Amino acid sequence: MALSRSSRLETSMAADAQRFRELKADLARIEYFSKGTLLARRMKCGKPNCLCQSDPNKRHGPYFEWTYKENGQTVNVRLTAESAPLFKEAARQYRRLKSILARLEKLSRQAVARLAEHASTSAQ
């Protein structure tokens, strides 16, 4: 019975190692990333007779803005329409990075527990 348990443990450890390598490869494919949110705003102007005052579909814009936190402060950066897709992709890459790191951390925790179990069974 102990041999069977040991065999299952070694199989699990090999699977952990393989999944860890796959996640590290995913991590290597991450492009430039940045924490933040891309906003596309439509605004009213100050002219009282402009259609934007009465019809939300006639508002001016979109005007793109990148918002993020730095040192506890919210930072807003105006963007051009041409640069907005770059920041949108950077935010997507950041979310992907966080997801991969969370999976690596969970897998590492499980793998370390298995390694510790293996070490204690091997010592007996």
SULBEL-V318892 format. One record per residue. N is the residue number from 1. RES is the residue in three letters. SS is DSSP state (A for helix, B for strand, O for the rest). PHI is phi as a letter, one per 30 degrees, with the letter a starting at -180 (none if undefined). PSI is psi in whole degrees, 0 to 359 (999 if undefined). Layout:
BEGIN
n=N res=RES ss=SS phi=PHI psi=PSI
n=N res=RES ss=SS phi=PHI psi=PSI
END
This chain:
BEGIN
n=1 res=MET ss=O phi=none psi=319
n=2 res=ALA ss=A phi=d psi=325
n=3 res=LEU ss=A phi=d psi=319
n=4 res=SER ss=A phi=d psi=318
n=5 res=ARG ss=A phi=d psi=317
n=6 res=SER ss=A phi=d psi=319
n=7 res=SER ss=A phi=d psi=317
n=8 res=ARG ss=A phi=d psi=320
n=9 res=LEU ss=A phi=d psi=316
n=10 res=GLU ss=A phi=d psi=323
n=11 res=THR ss=A phi=d psi=317
n=12 res=SER ss=A phi=d psi=320
n=13 res=MET ss=A phi=d psi=320
n=14 res=ALA ss=A phi=d psi=319
n=15 res=ALA ss=A phi=d psi=320
n=16 res=ASP ss=A phi=e psi=314
n=17 res=ALA ss=A phi=d psi=318
n=18 res=GLN ss=A phi=d psi=314
n=19 res=ARG ss=A phi=d psi=323
n=20 res=PHE ss=A phi=d psi=317
n=21 res=ARG ss=A phi=d psi=319
n=22 res=GLU ss=A phi=d psi=317
n=23 res=LEU ss=A phi=d psi=322
n=24 res=LYS ss=A phi=d psi=323
n=25 res=ALA ss=A phi=d psi=320
n=26 res=ASP ss=A phi=d psi=319
n=27 res=LEU ss=A phi=d psi=322
n=28 res=ALA ss=A phi=d psi=340
n=29 res=ARG ss=O phi=d psi=0
n=30 res=ILE ss=O phi=d psi=135
n=31 res=GLU ss=O phi=c psi=188
n=32 res=TYR ss=O phi=e psi=140
n=33 res=PHE ss=O phi=b psi=159
n=34 res=SER ss=O phi=a psi=139
n=35 res=LYS ss=O phi=d psi=138
n=36 res=GLY ss=O phi=l psi=182
n=37 res=THR ss=B phi=b psi=137
n=38 res=LEU ss=B phi=c psi=128
n=39 res=LEU ss=B phi=c psi=140
n=40 res=ALA ss=B phi=c psi=109
n=41 res=ARG ss=B phi=c psi=145
n=42 res=ARG ss=B phi=c psi=132
n=43 res=MET ss=B phi=b psi=158
n=44 res=LYS ss=O phi=d psi=145
n=45 res=CYS ss=O phi=c psi=182
n=46 res=GLY ss=O phi=c psi=1
n=47 res=LYS ss=O phi=d psi=121
n=48 res=PRO ss=O phi=d psi=333
n=49 res=ASN ss=O phi=c psi=3
n=50 res=CYS ss=O phi=d psi=144
n=51 res=LEU ss=A phi=d psi=336
n=52 res=CYS ss=A phi=d psi=338
n=53 res=GLN ss=A phi=d psi=326
n=54 res=SER ss=O phi=c psi=340
n=55 res=ASP ss=O phi=b psi=110
n=56 res=PRO ss=A phi=e psi=333
n=57 res=ASN ss=A phi=d psi=348
n=58 res=LYS ss=A phi=c psi=12
n=59 res=ARG ss=O phi=d psi=158
n=60 res=HIS ss=B phi=d psi=147
n=61 res=GLY ss=B phi=k psi=194
n=62 res=PRO ss=B phi=d psi=148
n=63 res=TYR ss=B phi=c psi=130
n=64 res=PHE ss=B phi=c psi=140
n=65 res=GLU ss=B phi=b psi=137
n=66 res=TRP ss=B phi=c psi=125
n=67 res=THR ss=B phi=b psi=132
n=68 res=TYR ss=B phi=a psi=167
n=69 res=LYS ss=B phi=c psi=137
n=70 res=GLU ss=B phi=b psi=122
n=71 res=ASN ss=O phi=h psi=41
n=72 res=GLY ss=O phi=i psi=2
n=73 res=GLN ss=B phi=c psi=142
n=74 res=THR ss=B phi=d psi=131
n=75 res=VAL ss=B phi=c psi=130
n=76 res=ASN ss=B phi=c psi=130
n=77 res=VAL ss=B phi=b psi=125
n=78 res=ARG ss=B phi=d psi=138
n=79 res=LEU ss=B phi=b psi=157
n=80 res=THR ss=O phi=d psi=160
n=81 res=ALA ss=A phi=d psi=329
n=82 res=GLU ss=A phi=d psi=327
n=83 res=SER ss=A phi=d psi=343
n=84 res=ALA ss=A phi=e psi=315
n=85 res=PRO ss=A phi=d psi=329
n=86 res=LEU ss=A phi=d psi=317
n=87 res=PHE ss=A phi=d psi=325
n=88 res=LYS ss=A phi=d psi=316
n=89 res=GLU ss=A phi=d psi=322
n=90 res=ALA ss=A phi=d psi=321
n=91 res=ALA ss=A phi=d psi=320
n=92 res=ARG ss=A phi=d psi=318
n=93 res=GLN ss=A phi=d psi=323
n=94 res=TYR ss=A phi=d psi=315
n=95 res=ARG ss=A phi=d psi=321
n=96 res=ARG ss=A phi=d psi=317
n=97 res=LEU ss=A phi=e psi=313
n=98 res=LYS ss=A phi=d psi=321
n=99 res=SER ss=A phi=d psi=314
n=100 res=ILE ss=A phi=d psi=317
n=101 res=LEU ss=A phi=d psi=321
n=102 res=ALA ss=A phi=d psi=318
n=103 res=ARG ss=A phi=d psi=321
n=104 res=LEU ss=A phi=d psi=319
n=105 res=GLU ss=A phi=d psi=315
n=106 res=LYS ss=A phi=d psi=314
n=107 res=LEU ss=A phi=d psi=318
n=108 res=SER ss=A phi=d psi=317
n=109 res=ARG ss=A phi=d psi=316
n=110 res=GLN ss=A phi=d psi=318
n=111 res=ALA ss=A phi=d psi=319
n=112 res=VAL ss=A phi=d psi=320
n=113 res=ALA ss=A phi=d psi=319
n=114 res=ARG ss=A phi=d psi=318
n=115 res=LEU ss=A phi=d psi=320
n=116 res=ALA ss=A phi=d psi=319
n=117 res=GLU ss=A phi=d psi=317
n=118 res=HIS ss=A phi=d psi=318
n=119 res=ALA ss=A phi=d psi=320
n=120 res=SER ss=A phi=d psi=327
n=121 res=THR ss=A phi=d psi=329
n=122 res=SER ss=A phi=d psi=330
n=123 res=ALA ss=A phi=d psi=341
n=124 res=GLN ss=O phi=d psi=999
END
